[in-house]
Amino acid sequence: MPSASSLPQREPPRPDAGGLAELLARPDIWRGDRLAASPRPGLPTGHPALDRLLPGGGWPRGALSEFLATPEVGVTGLLAPALAALAGPLLFVNPPWPLHAPGWQAAGFAAGRLAVVEANGKEGAWACEVALEEGGFAALLAWLPDIDAKGLRRLQLAAAGQPGLACILRPPARAREPSPAPLRLSLENAPRGLRVRLLKRRGGDGLAEQPLILTPALAVTALLERDRALALPALPLPAPGRPGAAARTPAHA
C-alpha cells in the first residue's frame, strides 16, 4: 500500500481574482475596510457638522439611506434642504400622515412635484423597487416598518443605478437588525432639535462619536398633516408599475 507521502499531491484551487473583484464590486456587498469612499459626491444635508461625517460630504446618491425613528420625529424636516436642491418629482410611499401641501408650498416645493403612494407591507416595498428601477423621481421617501433584510437588499440594488436619493424610514427597534443599507442613522426628538446618531456608514470608522443635535430647517408639523379628518380627497396620480398601489396628490393640494 503506498504511503501518504508517495500519493500525488494536488495543488489547492486558486481563487478567481476576476470573480472575486466582481463580487466585491457589487453594490449590495458592504466592506468594512472600504474607508469612507463614496462612488459619487453626496448631496449636502444643509448641516455642515453632519456633512463632515458622511462619505461624499452629504446624503449618498444611488444608495439606500435608512432612518430609524418614530413617526413623530421630523425626518422630512431634516431632509428638506437636500430635497429643495433637487429638480424633479418626489415620491412618498406610505407616509404616516398625509402630506400638508401648504407647508411644502411655503417651503418652496410646488405641489405638482409631490406624489404619494399608499401601500403597506410587501406592496409598499414593491412600489419602491419599481420606482427605483424605472427612475423618474429625484428622491424616494418610504415608510416601511416591516421590510426585512432581503427586501432592503433588493431596494439597495435598485437604487444603485439612480442619481437621486432613496430614503427608508423604519422603527427604532429595527436598529438591532442587520441591514444592507450603506448609511443608517437613528433620530430622536431633543429639546433643541433632533438627536442624530450615526449607526453605519461606508468605512465603518468613528461610529462611537457623540450624537449630533441638529435643528431641522422645517418642522415636521409643517410638512405632515397629522389630522386625517382635515385631509381632503384629491385626484389620483398614476402609480408606478402595475395598477393597485394608489398614488395621489397631497392633501389640501
C-alpha positions in Angstrom: 0.0 0.0 0.0 1.6 3.3 -1.0 2.4 5.7 1.8 0.8 9.1 2.1 4.0 10.7 1.0 4.0 8.8 -2.3 0.5 9.8 -3.3 0.3 12.5 -5.9 -0.2 15.9 -4.4 -2.9 18.2 -5.7 -2.4 21.9 -5.8 -5.2 23.8 -3.9 -7.6 25.6 -6.2 -6.5 29.1 -7.0 -9.1 31.8 -6.3 -10.5 33.5 -9.4 -9.3 37.1 -8.9 -11.6 38.4 -11.5 -14.6 36.7 -10.0 -13.7 37.9 -6.5 -13.3 41.5 -7.7 -16.6 41.3 -9.5 -18.3 40.0 -6.3 -16.8 42.7 -4.1 -17.8 45.4 -6.6 -21.5 44.5 -6.2 -23.5 47.4 -4.6 -25.2 45.0 -2.1 -21.8 43.9 -0.7 -20.5 46.2 2.1 -16.8 46.0 3.0 -15.8 47.3 6.4 -12.4 48.3 5.2 -13.7 50.5 2.4 -12.7 53.6 4.1 -15.3 56.3 3.7 -15.1 56.0 -0.1 -18.2 57.2 -2.0 -18.7 56.4 -5.7 -20.1 59.9 -6.3 -20.4 63.2 -4.3 -23.1 63.3 -1.8 -26.0 65.8 -1.7 -25.2 68.3 1.1 -27.6 67.9 4.0 -27.8 71.5 5.0 -25.9 70.7 8.2 -22.1 71.1 7.8 -21.5 69.1 11.0 -23.4 66.1 9.5 -21.8 66.5 6.1 -18.4 66.1 7.6 -19.4 62.7 9.0 -20.9 61.4 5.7 -18.8 59.8 2.9 -19.1 62.1 -0.1 -19.9 65.1 2.1 -23.7 64.5 2.2 -26.6 62.2 1.7 -25.5 59.3 -0.6 -26.8 59.2 -4.2 -27.5 55.9 -5.8 -27.6 54.1 -2.4 -30.1 53.3 0.3 -30.2 55.6 3.4 -32.0 54.1 6.4 -33.5 56.3 9.1 -34.6 54.7 12.3 -37.1 56.9 14.1 -40.7 57.1 15.3 -43.2 58.8 13.0 -43.3 61.9 15.3 -39.6 62.6 14.6 -39.0 65.2 11.9 -37.1 63.2 9.3 -38.8 65.0 6.5 -37.8 68.3 8.0 -34.2 67.1 8.3 -34.2 66.1 4.6 -35.9 69.3 3.3 -32.8 71.3 2.5 -31.4 68.4 0.3 -34.8 67.8 -1.3 -35.0 71.5 -2.2 -31.7 71.3 -4.0 -33.1 68.6 -6.3 -35.1 69.0 -9.5 -37.9 66.7 -10.3 -40.7 64.9 -8.6 -40.5 63.5 -5.0 -42.2 60.2 -4.3 -43.5 59.4 -0.8 -44.6 55.8 -0.1 -46.8 55.0 2.9 -46.3 58.2 4.9 -47.7 58.0 8.4 -49.8 61.1 7.8 -51.0 62.9 4.6 -48.6 65.5 3.3 -49.5 69.0 4.2 -49.3 70.7 0.7 -49.5 74.3 2.0 -46.5 73.6 4.2 -44.5 72.2 1.4 -45.5 75.1 -0.9 -44.5 77.6 1.7 -41.1 75.8 1.8 -40.7 76.3 -1.9 -41.9 72.9 -3.2 -44.6 73.0 -5.9 -47.5 70.7 -5.2 -47.0 69.2 -8.6 -43.6 67.8 -7.5 -45.2 65.7 -4.7 -46.6 62.2 -5.4 -47.8 59.8 -2.7 -48.3 56.0 -3.0 -50.4 54.4 -0.2 -49.3 50.8 0.0 -48.4 48.7 3.0 -46.2 45.7 3.6 -44.9 43.9 0.5 -46.9 46.2 -1.8 -45.1 49.2 -0.4 -41.7 47.6 -0.9 -42.7 46.5 -4.4 -43.8 50.1 -5.2 -40.4 51.4 -4.1 -38.5 48.8 -6.1 -40.4 49.6 -9.3 -40.0 53.3 -8.8 -36.2 53.0 -8.3 -35.8 50.7 -11.3 -37.9 52.8 -13.6 -36.5 56.1 -12.3 -38.1 59.5 -13.0 -38.1 60.6 -9.3 -35.5 62.9 -7.8 -36.0 61.3 -4.3 -37.9 58.5 -2.7 -39.0 58.6 0.9 -40.7 55.4 2.1 -42.1 54.4 5.5 -41.6 50.6 5.5 -41.7 49.4 9.1 -42.0 45.7 8.3 -39.5 45.3 5.4 -36.8 42.6 6.0 -33.2 42.4 5.1 -34.0 40.7 1.8 -36.4 43.4 0.8 -33.8 46.1 1.8 -31.2 44.3 -0.3 -33.5 44.4 -3.4 -34.0 48.2 -2.8 -30.3 48.8 -2.5 -29.7 47.0 -5.8 -32.4 49.0 -7.4 -31.2 52.3 -6.0 -27.6 51.7 -7.2 -28.3 52.9 -10.7 -30.2 56.0 -9.8 -28.7 59.6 -9.3 -31.2 60.6 -6.7 -31.9 59.9 -3.0 -33.5 56.7 -1.7 -34.6 57.0 2.0 -36.2 54.3 4.0 -37.8 55.1 7.4 -38.2 52.3 10.0 -38.9 52.0 13.7 -36.0 52.4 16.2 -36.3 48.8 17.3 -35.1 47.7 13.8 -31.6 49.2 14.7 -30.7 45.8 16.2 -31.3 44.0 12.9 -28.7 43.8 10.2 -29.2 45.9 7.1 -27.6 46.2 3.7 -28.1 50.0 3.6 -24.7 51.7 3.4 -26.0 54.5 5.6 -28.0 54.1 8.8 -29.0 56.8 11.3 -31.1 56.9 14.4 -33.1 60.0 15.2 -34.8 61.2 18.3 -36.5 64.4 19.3 -34.4 66.5 21.6 -35.2 69.8 23.5 -33.3 71.8 20.9 -33.9 69.9 17.7 -33.1 66.3 16.6 -30.6 63.9 18.2 -28.9 62.2 15.3 -26.6 59.2 15.8 -24.6 57.6 13.0 -25.0 53.8 13.2 -23.4 52.8 9.9 -21.6 54.4 7.0 -19.2 53.3 4.3 -15.9 52.8 6.1 -17.4 52.0 9.5 -14.9 54.1 11.4 -15.7 56.7 14.0 -19.2 55.5 14.9 -18.7 55.9 18.6 -18.8 59.7 18.4 -21.3 61.7 20.4 -24.7 62.2 18.6 -25.3 65.4 16.8 -28.1 67.8 17.9 -29.4 69.4 14.7 -32.2 71.8 14.1 -34.3 70.9 11.1 -34.9 73.7 8.6 -38.6 72.8 8.7 -40.8 71.4 11.5 -42.4 68.1 10.8 -45.8 69.6 11.5 -45.3 72.0 8.6 -44.9 69.1 6.2 -47.2 66.4 7.5 -50.9 66.8 8.3 -51.5 64.8 11.4 -55.2 65.1 11.5 -56.6 62.8 8.8 -60.0 64.4 9.2 -58.6 67.5 7.6 -57.3 65.6 4.5 -59.4 66.4 1.5 -59.7 63.9 -1.3 -57.7 64.6 -4.4 -57.5 63.3 -7.9 -55.2 60.2 -8.1 -51.9 60.2 -9.9 -50.7 57.2 -12.0 -49.0 54.8 -9.7 -45.5 53.4 -10.8 -45.7 50.0 -12.4 -48.8 47.9 -12.2 -52.1 49.3 -11.0 -53.2 48.6 -7.5 -50.9 50.8 -5.4 -52.9 54.1 -5.5 -51.0 57.3 -5.9 -52.5 60.7 -5.2 -51.6 64.3 -4.8 -51.0 65.6 -1.2 -53.9 66.6 1.0 -55.0 70.2 0.6 -53.2 70.4 -2.8 
